């Protein structure tokens, strides 16, 4: 395990918070040679990070060269899986980004870390497979988009349903009027936190275990006493890091809604969160149940509801002449003829990707767009975030998609960016 940097590396890191160097400096502005493997580093290798690692390892064009995680147990397990020595393990992502041999990174850190890692990676000339939501707030996501564009990087967001055949089939039929005029989109997400590890959120503080760099885990977030209930998977139930299922599953299903509605370049302009319920005590303080209603200008109404009825989890498009429901490998319609119908030559054909991770590597070589670009992911994440802000404030809001600001509500606009500690501020 690399536990200490050399004096020159330490000096470099102390002057590079939170960013590294430009793509031009590293000479990585262009594509990887077709004859070379994409040398990839994985940053954040807990549950989703390990899943991404396995998927990327399965691509014969990829060579995993580094593992980075603030939990040395996670890092060691991932390194063993990738067949890497201890010298390829890091705790500080900035050391990974300083390596000139790294072409791309996989970013599966907790939500409150997404923007710092992604922006630094783009500025260091690395392409990115970055987990959803794109950023933990609207301004963070916009900063990622800007960094990706300015440094000519490829980004694939982890909203992998864009690479699902049945999801694409559903969206194409909606876009081409096979259910008539689209009137409403119903989205169902879980109505109870899926807390892992048997925690309640009421646990007492405890000593930080030796295998975890807790200060680095907190990073941009405020200093808080340690409890195992706070870290890793369960961060998503804590408002300071994420607004629960509003972004955890909403980032997927609202993304599908945007795709099917043809709204990838915008967001809803009105939002109202009602029936919001939170736990009365403990650290798990995100909204656990809710009903969020969105309205697009000249577009459909979208209603996202938390429910314990698993049959309602997913995205249902309701038109004037029928409906289509999709979730992952499930595809249903009010009439099977809607699903059997073959698209006409004149119909809109949506972007086709058969494998989300391979699609990313394809784009690294070709420098073409991915299935879930930064801009697409920003719009989907923004839709989540404005819902979470309405839930937090307890009132309906009007939003300007072009300016990415709320209309006439300065309190809401103060929530466009999550608080960040000085050392990690991005704007």
DRENDREN-968582 format. One record per residue (C-alpha): residue number from 0; residue in one letter; x, y, z. Coordinates in Angstrom, 3 decimals, padded with zeros to 6 digits. Layout:
<nodes>
+-----+------+----------+----------+----------+
: pos : code :     east :    north :       up :
+-----+------+----------+----------+----------+
: NUM :    A :        X :        Y :        Z :
...
+-----+------+----------+----------+----------+
</nodes>
This chain:
<nodes>
+-----+------+----------+----------+----------+
: pos : code :     east :    north :       up :
+-----+------+----------+----------+----------+
:   0 :    X :  000.000 :  000.000 :  000.000 :
:   1 :    X :  001.315 :  003.417 : -000.941 :
:   2 :    X :  000.969 :  005.349 :  002.342 :
:   3 :    X :  003.156 :  008.364 :  001.722 :
:   4 :    X :  004.087 :  010.409 : -001.289 :
:   5 :    X :  007.592 :  011.474 : -002.151 :
:   6 :    X :  008.496 :  015.060 : -001.185 :
:   7 :    X :  008.020 :  016.255 : -004.753 :
:   8 :    X :  004.670 :  014.466 : -005.107 :
:   9 :    X :  003.509 :  015.780 : -001.730 :
:  10 :    X :  004.497 :  019.282 : -002.756 :
:  11 :    X :  002.653 :  018.832 : -006.032 :
:  12 :    X : -000.527 :  017.676 : -004.286 :
:  13 :    X : -000.480 :  020.535 : -001.799 :
:  14 :    X : -000.651 :  023.019 : -004.646 :
:  15 :    X : -003.178 :  021.067 : -006.705 :
:  16 :    X : -006.311 :  021.102 : -004.573 :
:  17 :    X : -008.713 :  020.123 : -005.916 :
:  18 :    X : -007.516 :  020.172 : -009.529 :
:  19 :    X : -004.435 :  018.864 : -011.278 :
:  20 :    X : -003.117 :  020.087 : -014.623 :
:  21 :    X : -004.578 :  020.719 : -018.041 :
:  22 :    X : -005.073 :  018.102 : -020.738 :
:  23 :    X : -002.692 :  020.016 : -022.967 :
:  24 :    X :  000.031 :  019.789 : -020.335 :
:  25 :    X : -000.268 :  016.021 : -020.245 :
:  26 :    X : -000.561 :  015.723 : -024.007 :
:  27 :    X : -003.796 :  013.753 : -023.753 :
:  28 :    X : -006.080 :  015.962 : -025.824 :
:  29 :    X : -006.421 :  013.358 : -028.602 :
:  30 :    X : -007.545 :  009.775 : -028.910 :
:  31 :    X : -005.901 :  006.612 : -027.681 :
:  32 :    X : -004.146 :  004.820 : -030.515 :
:  33 :    X : -006.290 :  001.987 : -031.949 :
:  34 :    X : -003.331 : -000.318 : -031.376 :
:  35 :    X : -003.122 :  000.478 : -027.680 :
:  36 :    X : -005.277 : -000.572 : -024.771 :
:  37 :    X : -007.106 :  002.072 : -022.781 :
:  38 :    X : -005.216 :  002.329 : -019.497 :
:  39 :    X : -007.863 :  002.894 : -016.876 :
:  40 :    X : -007.834 :  003.735 : -013.158 :
:  41 :    X : -010.775 :  003.017 : -010.865 :
:  42 :    X : -011.559 :  005.613 : -008.204 :
:  43 :    X : -014.077 :  004.441 : -005.631 :
:  44 :    X : -014.387 :  000.657 : -005.670 :
:  45 :    X : -017.170 : -000.120 : -003.207 :
:  46 :    X : -020.299 : -001.887 : -004.431 :
:  47 :    X : -021.031 :  000.022 : -007.662 :
:  48 :    X : -017.356 :  000.697 : -008.238 :
:  49 :    X : -016.563 : -003.020 : -008.157 :
:  50 :    X : -019.467 : -003.717 : -010.507 :
:  51 :    X : -018.084 : -001.142 : -012.943 :
:  52 :    X : -014.573 : -002.566 : -012.545 :
:  53 :    X : -015.774 : -006.038 : -013.531 :
:  54 :    X : -017.647 : -004.676 : -016.548 :
:  55 :    X : -014.653 : -002.676 : -017.748 :
:  56 :    X : -012.254 : -005.573 : -017.166 :
:  57 :    X : -014.450 : -007.670 : -019.447 :
:  58 :    X : -013.566 : -005.373 : -022.357 :
:  59 :    X : -010.450 : -006.737 : -024.058 :
:  60 :    X : -009.454 : -003.187 : -025.024 :
:  61 :    X : -009.043 : -002.099 : -021.388 :
:  62 :    X : -006.079 : -002.453 : -019.058 :
:  63 :    X : -006.710 : -001.619 : -015.390 :
:  64 :    X : -003.584 :  000.101 : -014.069 :
:  65 :    X : -004.583 :  001.632 : -010.724 :
:  66 :    X : -007.095 :  001.330 : -007.897 :
:  67 :    X : -007.979 :  004.209 : -005.586 :
:  68 :    X : -010.195 :  004.121 : -002.505 :
:  69 :    X : -010.126 :  005.752 :  000.916 :
:  70 :    X : -011.010 :  002.338 :  002.396 :
:  71 :    X : -007.952 :  000.100 :  002.141 :
:  72 :    X : -010.099 : -003.021 :  002.456 :
:  73 :    X : -012.136 : -002.032 : -000.589 :
:  74 :    X : -008.960 : -001.141 : -002.464 :
:  75 :    X : -007.211 : -004.408 : -001.634 :
:  76 :    X : -010.187 : -006.494 : -002.754 :
:  77 :    X : -010.468 : -004.576 : -006.022 :
:  78 :    X : -006.738 : -004.803 : -006.696 :
:  79 :    X : -006.865 : -008.563 : -006.153 :
:  80 :    X : -009.781 : -008.798 : -008.574 :
:  81 :    X : -007.843 : -006.785 : -011.164 :
:  82 :    X : -004.611 : -008.687 : -010.564 :
:  83 :    X : -002.722 : -005.571 : -009.503 :
:  84 :    X :  000.134 : -005.300 : -006.966 :
:  85 :    X :  000.000 : -003.148 : -003.844 :
:  86 :    X :  002.069 : -000.507 : -005.636 :
:  87 :    X : -000.950 :  000.157 : -007.875 :
:  88 :    X : -003.184 :  001.050 : -004.897 :
:  89 :    X : -003.821 :  004.670 : -003.896 :
:  90 :    X : -005.850 :  006.551 : -001.290 :
:  91 :    X : -005.631 :  010.000 : -002.854 :
:  92 :    X : -007.216 :  010.312 : -006.304 :
:  93 :    X : -004.885 :  013.208 : -007.158 :
:  94 :    X : -001.936 :  010.839 : -007.219 :
:  95 :    X : -003.765 :  008.693 : -009.762 :
:  96 :    X : -004.565 :  011.696 : -011.950 :
:  97 :    X : -000.907 :  012.751 : -011.864 :
:  98 :    X :  000.035 :  009.553 : -013.705 :
:  99 :    X :  000.614 :  010.321 : -017.370 :
: 100 :    X :  000.000 :  006.695 : -018.357 :
: 101 :    X : -003.662 :  006.826 : -017.224 :
: 102 :    X : -005.974 :  007.459 : -020.191 :
: 103 :    X : -009.318 :  007.234 : -018.409 :
: 104 :    X : -010.876 :  006.839 : -014.997 :
: 105 :    X : -013.947 :  005.225 : -013.519 :
: 106 :    X : -015.459 :  007.468 : -010.827 :
: 107 :    X : -017.776 :  005.681 : -008.376 :
: 108 :    X : -017.169 :  007.812 : -005.322 :
: 109 :    X : -020.079 :  008.921 : -003.081 :
: 110 :    X : -022.242 :  011.656 : -004.615 :
: 111 :    X : -020.632 :  014.501 : -002.674 :
: 112 :    X : -017.297 :  013.612 : -004.302 :
: 113 :    X : -018.478 :  013.291 : -007.919 :
: 114 :    X : -017.717 :  016.823 : -009.079 :
: 115 :    X : -014.295 :  017.192 : -007.472 :
: 116 :    X : -013.013 :  013.953 : -008.966 :
: 117 :    X : -014.662 :  014.471 : -012.366 :
: 118 :    X : -013.475 :  018.041 : -012.850 :
: 119 :    X : -009.950 :  017.207 : -011.756 :
: 120 :    X : -009.894 :  014.201 : -014.089 :
: 121 :    X : -011.076 :  016.236 : -017.072 :
: 122 :    X : -008.472 :  018.908 : -016.393 :
: 123 :    X : -005.812 :  016.222 : -016.100 :
: 124 :    X : -006.736 :  014.968 : -019.566 :
: 125 :    X : -008.564 :  011.810 : -018.558 :
: 126 :    X : -011.758 :  010.481 : -020.093 :
: 127 :    X : -014.434 :  009.543 : -017.579 :
: 128 :    X : -016.953 :  006.890 : -016.766 :
: 129 :    X : -018.655 :  008.737 : -013.902 :
: 130 :    X : -021.483 :  007.512 : -011.728 :
: 131 :    X : -024.889 :  009.147 : -011.454 :
: 132 :    X : -026.063 :  011.672 : -010.542 :
: 133 :    X : -023.585 :  013.694 : -012.584 :
: 134 :    X : -023.034 :  016.142 : -009.711 :
: 135 :    X : -024.401 :  016.417 : -006.181 :
: 136 :    X : -025.936 :  019.780 : -007.057 :
: 137 :    X : -026.919 :  021.730 : -010.157 :
: 138 :    X : -023.879 :  023.998 : -010.230 :
: 139 :    X : -021.530 :  021.076 : -009.638 :
: 140 :    X : -022.979 :  019.283 : -012.643 :
: 141 :    X : -022.644 :  022.392 : -014.794 :
: 142 :    X : -019.003 :  022.732 : -013.715 :
: 143 :    X : -018.385 :  019.124 : -014.797 :
: 144 :    X : -019.955 :  019.819 : -018.207 :
: 145 :    X : -017.756 :  022.864 : -018.621 :
: 146 :    X : -014.571 :  020.977 : -017.677 :
: 147 :    X : -015.400 :  018.107 : -020.035 :
: 148 :    X : -016.079 :  020.473 : -022.926 :
: 149 :    X : -013.091 :  022.739 : -022.354 :
: 150 :    X : -010.696 :  019.807 : -022.127 :
: 151 :    X : -012.305 :  017.831 : -024.963 :
: 152 :    X : -012.942 :  014.803 : -022.789 :
: 153 :    X : -015.294 :  011.870 : -023.251 :
: 154 :    X : -017.751 :  011.284 : -020.404 :
: 155 :    X : -020.200 :  008.467 : -019.922 :
: 156 :    X : -022.567 :  008.879 : -016.974 :
: 157 :    X : -023.627 :  005.676 : -015.227 :
: 158 :    X : -027.278 :  006.009 : -016.257 :
: 159 :    X : -027.001 :  002.660 : -017.988 :
: 160 :    X : -030.651 :  002.276 : -018.964 :
: 161 :    X : -029.733 :  004.360 : -022.014 :
: 162 :    X : -027.956 :  001.241 : -023.233 :
: 163 :    X : -030.952 : -001.029 : -022.660 :
: 164 :    X : -032.772 : -002.397 : -025.704 :
: 165 :    X : -036.238 : -002.400 : -024.125 :
: 166 :    X : -035.854 :  001.095 : -022.687 :
: 167 :    X : -034.822 :  002.373 : -026.113 :
: 168 :    X : -037.745 :  000.555 : -027.740 :
: 169 :    X : -040.149 :  002.200 : -025.310 :
: 170 :    X : -038.711 :  005.670 : -025.851 :
: 171 :    X : -038.715 :  005.311 : -029.638 :
: 172 :    X : -042.377 :  004.341 : -029.647 :
: 173 :    X : -043.248 :  007.257 : -027.419 :
: 174 :    X : -041.232 :  009.699 : -029.518 :
: 175 :    X : -042.925 :  008.508 : -032.721 :
: 176 :    X : -046.475 :  008.760 : -031.443 :
: 177 :    X : -047.299 :  005.058 : -031.075 :
: 178 :    X : -049.256 :  005.904 : -027.904 :
: 179 :    X : -050.654 :  009.108 : -029.348 :
: 180 :    X : -049.814 :  012.473 : -027.806 :
: 181 :    X : -047.710 :  012.091 : -024.666 :
: 182 :    X : -049.705 :  013.474 : -021.729 :
: 183 :    X : -048.072 :  012.234 : -018.551 :
: 184 :    X : -045.141 :  010.202 : -017.274 :
: 185 :    X : -045.453 :  008.231 : -014.041 :
: 186 :    X : -042.296 :  007.251 : -012.166 :
: 187 :    X : -042.176 :  004.963 : -009.162 :
: 188 :    X : -039.206 :  004.655 : -006.805 :
: 189 :    X : -038.840 :  002.759 : -003.491 :
: 190 :    X : -040.729 :  004.156 : -000.531 :
: 191 :    X : -038.382 :  002.932 :  002.189 :
: 192 :    X : -034.611 :  003.246 :  002.552 :
: 193 :    X : -032.739 :  000.035 :  001.725 :
: 194 :    X : -030.259 :  000.489 :  004.573 :
: 195 :    X : -027.391 : -001.976 :  004.470 :
: 196 :    X : -025.574 : -003.429 :  007.463 :
: 197 :    X : -028.505 : -003.465 :  009.859 :
: 198 :    X : -028.004 :  000.182 :  010.876 :
: 199 :    X : -030.785 :  002.423 :  012.148 :
: 200 :    X : -029.118 :  005.813 :  011.851 :
: 201 :    X : -029.220 :  006.180 :  015.629 :
: 202 :    X : -025.831 :  004.578 :  016.272 :
: 203 :    X : -023.372 :  006.222 :  018.668 :
: 204 :    X : -020.151 :  007.727 :  017.386 :
: 205 :    X : -017.113 :  005.473 :  017.392 :
: 206 :    X : -013.416 :  005.387 :  016.647 :
: 207 :    X : -012.472 :  005.525 :  012.984 :
: 208 :    X : -011.186 :  002.103 :  011.849 :
: 209 :    X : -007.579 :  001.929 :  010.730 :
: 210 :    X : -008.511 :  000.873 :  007.197 :
: 211 :    X : -010.524 :  004.036 :  006.483 :
: 212 :    X : -009.239 :  007.533 :  005.743 :
: 213 :    X : -012.361 :  009.188 :  007.124 :
: 214 :    X : -011.132 :  012.752 :  006.635 :
: 215 :    X : -010.706 :  012.014 :  002.930 :
: 216 :    X : -014.086 :  010.256 :  002.804 :
: 217 :    X : -015.703 :  013.451 :  004.083 :
: 218 :    X : -013.663 :  015.596 :  001.700 :
: 219 :    X : -015.842 :  018.535 :  000.584 :
: 220 :    X : -018.504 :  017.801 :  003.217 :
: 221 :    X : -018.537 :  019.254 :  006.716 :
: 222 :    X : -016.639 :  017.530 :  009.502 :
: 223 :    X : -018.880 :  015.094 :  011.383 :
: 224 :    X : -018.192 :  012.475 :  014.077 :
: 225 :    X : -017.615 :  009.010 :  012.673 :
: 226 :    X : -020.076 :  006.167 :  012.740 :
: 227 :    X : -020.013 :  003.243 :  010.350 :
: 228 :    X : -023.704 :  003.925 :  009.671 :
: 229 :    X : -022.712 :  007.122 :  007.844 :
: 230 :    X : -020.264 :  005.758 :  005.307 :
: 231 :    X : -020.204 :  003.748 :  002.119 :
: 232 :    X : -023.576 :  002.636 :  000.699 :
: 233 :    X : -025.705 :  004.363 :  003.336 :
: 234 :    X : -024.424 :  007.880 :  002.638 :
: 235 :    X : -027.340 :  008.257 :  000.202 :
: 236 :    X : -029.904 :  008.488 :  003.019 :
: 237 :    X : -028.168 :  011.535 :  004.540 :
: 238 :    X : -029.308 :  014.881 :  003.131 :
: 239 :    X : -025.853 :  016.415 :  003.394 :
: 240 :    X : -024.526 :  013.934 :  000.825 :
: 241 :    X : -027.593 :  012.981 : -001.234 :
: 242 :    X : -031.401 :  013.370 : -001.180 :
: 243 :    X : -032.229 :  009.654 : -000.969 :
: 244 :    X : -034.119 :  007.973 : -003.778 :
: 245 :    X : -034.863 :  011.318 : -005.424 :
: 246 :    X : -031.427 :  011.057 : -007.027 :
: 247 :    X : -030.480 :  007.454 : -006.281 :
: 248 :    X : -033.206 :  005.974 : -008.508 :
: 249 :    X : -034.634 :  009.219 : -009.816 :
: 250 :    X : -031.425 :  009.814 : -011.770 :
: 251 :    X : -032.211 :  006.652 : -013.753 :
: 252 :    X : -035.956 :  006.952 : -014.225 :
: 253 :    X : -036.111 :  010.706 : -014.775 :
: 254 :    X : -033.379 :  010.204 : -017.363 :
: 255 :    X : -035.601 :  007.676 : -019.151 :
: 256 :    X : -038.499 :  010.147 : -018.923 :
: 257 :    X : -036.367 :  012.896 : -020.460 :
: 258 :    X : -035.291 :  010.583 : -023.289 :
: 259 :    X : -038.777 :  009.380 : -024.113 :
: 260 :    X : -040.272 :  012.870 : -023.901 :
: 261 :    X : -037.586 :  014.323 : -026.182 :
: 262 :    X : -036.447 :  016.699 : -023.455 :
: 263 :    X : -032.726 :  015.887 : -023.267 :
: 264 :    X : -031.772 :  019.507 : -023.923 :
: 265 :    X : -033.952 :  021.031 : -021.225 :
: 266 :    X : -035.678 :  020.355 : -017.894 :
: 267 :    X : -039.103 :  020.893 : -016.374 :
: 268 :    X : -039.960 :  024.517 : -015.634 :
: 269 :    X : -042.259 :  023.866 : -012.673 :
: 270 :    X : -041.840 :  021.516 : -009.734 :
: 271 :    X : -043.859 :  020.787 : -006.623 :
: 272 :    X : -042.920 :  018.243 : -003.951 :
: 273 :    X : -045.687 :  017.180 : -001.578 :
: 274 :    X : -046.395 :  014.351 :  000.877 :
: 275 :    X : -042.752 :  014.565 :  001.978 :
: 276 :    X : -041.903 :  012.450 :  005.006 :
: 277 :    X : -038.584 :  012.164 :  006.794 :
: 278 :    X : -037.416 :  010.209 :  009.814 :
: 279 :    X : -037.884 :  012.110 :  013.057 :
: 280 :    X : -034.456 :  011.243 :  014.478 :
: 281 :    X : -031.074 :  009.880 :  013.502 :
: 282 :    X : -028.665 :  010.695 :  010.701 :
: 283 :    X : -030.844 :  009.306 :  007.881 :
: 284 :    X : -032.674 :  012.570 :  007.256 :
: 285 :    X : -033.291 :  012.577 :  003.475 :
: 286 :    X : -036.867 :  012.495 :  002.236 :
: 287 :    X : -037.968 :  008.859 :  002.517 :
: 288 :    X : -041.385 :  009.212 :  000.919 :
: 289 :    X : -042.683 :  011.926 : -001.411 :
: 290 :    X : -044.712 :  012.881 : -004.429 :
: 291 :    X : -042.953 :  015.216 : -006.867 :
: 292 :    X : -044.834 :  016.735 : -009.783 :
: 293 :    X : -042.998 :  018.317 : -012.704 :
: 294 :    X : -044.277 :  020.246 : -015.692 :
: 295 :    X : -042.420 :  021.022 : -018.915 :
: 296 :    X : -043.174 :  024.043 : -021.048 :
: 297 :    X : -045.141 :  022.618 : -023.978 :
: 298 :    X : -044.532 :  019.141 : -022.644 :
: 299 :    X : -045.978 :  016.423 : -020.437 :
: 300 :    X : -046.549 :  016.340 : -016.721 :
: 301 :    X : -044.193 :  014.022 : -014.809 :
: 302 :    X : -045.139 :  012.573 : -011.430 :
: 303 :    X : -042.496 :  010.740 : -009.371 :
: 304 :    X : -043.876 :  008.907 : -006.354 :
: 305 :    X : -042.225 :  006.793 : -003.695 :
: 306 :    X : -043.961 :  003.474 : -003.180 :
: 307 :    X : -043.359 :  000.055 : -001.673 :
: 308 :    X : -045.251 : -001.520 : -004.578 :
: 309 :    X : -042.378 : -002.899 : -006.664 :
: 310 :    X : -044.594 : -003.300 : -009.720 :
: 311 :    X : -044.726 :  000.494 : -009.961 :
: 312 :    X : -040.958 :  000.997 : -009.885 :
: 313 :    X : -039.933 :  002.281 : -013.293 :
: 314 :    X : -041.235 :  004.661 : -015.962 :
: 315 :    X : -044.711 :  004.660 : -017.485 :
: 316 :    X : -045.463 :  006.880 : -020.483 :
: 317 :    X : -049.168 :  007.705 : -020.825 :
: 318 :    X : -050.463 :  008.972 : -024.139 :
: 319 :    X : -053.807 :  009.891 : -025.638 :
: 320 :    X : -054.025 :  006.438 : -027.252 :
: 321 :    X : -052.315 :  004.099 : -024.796 :
: 322 :    X : -049.347 :  003.633 : -022.473 :
: 323 :    X : -045.896 :  002.024 : -022.343 :
: 324 :    X : -044.080 :  000.918 : -019.181 :
: 325 :    X : -040.376 :  000.108 : -019.020 :
: 326 :    X : -037.864 : -000.797 : -016.369 :
: 327 :    X : -034.594 : -002.468 : -017.236 :
: 328 :    X : -035.552 : -005.713 : -019.034 :
: 329 :    X : -039.308 : -005.202 : -018.612 :
: 330 :    X : -041.380 : -003.714 : -021.408 :
: 331 :    X : -045.185 : -003.573 : -021.328 :
: 332 :    X : -047.880 : -001.642 : -023.158 :
: 333 :    X : -051.614 : -001.103 : -023.076 :
: 334 :    X : -051.760 : -003.050 : -026.339 :
: 335 :    X : -049.166 : -005.589 : -027.470 :
: 336 :    X : -049.562 : -004.240 : -030.998 :
: 337 :    X : -047.658 : -001.137 : -029.856 :
: 338 :    X : -044.657 : -003.293 : -029.029 :
: 339 :    X : -044.929 : -005.509 : -032.111 :
: 340 :    X : -045.057 : -002.540 : -034.468 :
: 341 :    X : -041.866 : -002.027 : -036.479 :
: 342 :    X : -040.553 :  001.482 : -036.754 :
: 343 :    X : -041.015 :  003.114 : -040.142 :
: 344 :    X : -038.074 :  004.423 : -042.140 :
: 345 :    X : -039.315 :  007.945 : -041.449 :
: 346 :    X : -039.519 :  007.430 : -037.671 :
: 347 :    X : -037.077 :  008.976 : -035.216 :
: 348 :    X : -034.357 :  006.456 : -034.313 :
: 349 :    X : -032.681 :  007.025 : -030.966 :
: 350 :    X : -028.992 :  006.593 : -030.155 :
: 351 :    X : -028.194 :  002.891 : -029.976 :
: 352 :    X : -025.854 :  001.404 : -027.408 :
: 353 :    X : -025.884 : -002.285 : -026.546 :
: 354 :    X : -023.457 : -002.154 : -023.626 :
: 355 :    X : -022.933 :  000.944 : -021.488 :
: 356 :    X : -019.321 :  000.269 : -020.517 :
: 357 :    X : -018.234 : -000.835 : -023.983 :
: 358 :    X : -019.974 :  002.213 : -025.421 :
: 359 :    X : -017.705 :  004.343 : -023.236 :
: 360 :    X : -014.561 :  002.617 : -024.492 :
: 361 :    X : -015.810 :  002.916 : -028.081 :
: 362 :    X : -016.041 :  006.675 : -027.559 :
: 363 :    X : -012.595 :  006.882 : -025.964 :
: 364 :    X : -011.143 :  005.516 : -029.201 :
: 365 :    X : -013.393 :  007.359 : -031.650 :
: 366 :    X : -013.775 :  010.642 : -029.705 :
: 367 :    X : -017.484 :  010.476 : -030.518 :
: 368 :    X : -020.399 :  010.982 : -028.144 :
: 369 :    X : -021.492 :  008.428 : -025.560 :
: 370 :    X : -024.971 :  007.157 : -024.746 :
: 371 :    X : -025.150 :  009.347 : -021.634 :
: 372 :    X : -023.100 :  012.479 : -022.235 :
: 373 :    X : -022.309 :  015.085 : -019.598 :
: 374 :    X : -024.980 :  017.429 : -020.923 :
: 375 :    X : -027.667 :  014.723 : -021.005 :
: 376 :    X : -026.715 :  013.637 : -017.494 :
: 377 :    X : -026.749 :  017.226 : -016.273 :
: 378 :    X : -030.335 :  017.733 : -017.421 :
: 379 :    X : -031.514 :  014.492 : -015.797 :
: 380 :    X : -029.669 :  015.262 : -012.544 :
: 381 :    X : -031.027 :  018.813 : -012.529 :
: 382 :    X : -034.545 :  017.427 : -012.727 :
: 383 :    X : -033.758 :  015.366 : -009.621 :
: 384 :    X : -032.191 :  018.297 : -007.792 :
: 385 :    X : -035.024 :  020.759 : -008.349 :
: 386 :    X : -037.371 :  018.132 : -006.934 :
: 387 :    X : -035.160 :  017.708 : -003.882 :
: 388 :    X : -034.994 :  021.473 : -003.369 :
: 389 :    X : -038.778 :  021.763 : -003.557 :
: 390 :    X : -039.022 :  018.948 : -001.004 :
: 391 :    X : -036.556 :  020.714 :  001.290 :
: 392 :    X : -038.318 :  024.084 :  001.085 :
: 393 :    X : -041.825 :  022.679 :  001.160 :
: 394 :    X : -043.183 :  024.759 : -001.701 :
: 395 :    X : -043.590 :  024.722 : -005.489 :
: 396 :    X : -040.882 :  026.373 : -007.574 :
: 397 :    X : -040.427 :  027.759 : -011.071 :
: 398 :    X : -037.173 :  026.971 : -012.847 :
: 399 :    X : -035.451 :  028.478 : -015.874 :
: 400 :    X : -033.695 :  025.624 : -017.746 :
: 401 :    X : -031.551 :  027.978 : -019.821 :
: 402 :    X : -030.212 :  030.006 : -016.900 :
: 403 :    X : -030.341 :  026.980 : -014.549 :
: 404 :    X : -031.821 :  029.171 : -011.845 :
: 405 :    X : -035.098 :  029.422 : -009.992 :
: 406 :    X : -037.343 :  032.314 : -010.892 :
: 407 :    X : -037.880 :  034.869 : -008.136 :
: 408 :    X : -036.715 :  032.631 : -005.294 :
: 409 :    X : -033.324 :  033.535 : -003.886 :
: 410 :    X : -033.572 :  030.990 : -001.072 :
: 411 :    X : -033.951 :  028.229 : -003.632 :
: 412 :    X : -031.066 :  029.650 : -005.668 :
: 413 :    X : -028.843 :  029.419 : -002.605 :
: 414 :    X : -029.306 :  025.644 : -002.903 :
: 415 :    X : -027.987 :  025.382 : -006.458 :
: 416 :    X : -024.613 :  024.470 : -004.960 :
: 417 :    X : -024.066 :  022.262 : -001.944 :
: 418 :    X : -021.855 :  023.738 :  000.808 :
: 419 :    X : -018.213 :  022.746 :  000.367 :
: 420 :    X : -015.244 :  023.128 :  002.634 :
: 421 :    X : -012.829 :  025.779 :  001.431 :
: 422 :    X : -010.090 :  023.401 :  000.296 :
: 423 :    X : -012.461 :  021.613 : -002.058 :
: 424 :    X : -014.595 :  024.412 : -003.485 :
: 425 :    X : -015.108 :  024.194 : -007.240 :
: 426 :    X : -016.729 :  027.604 : -007.845 :
+-----+------+----------+----------+----------+
</nodes>
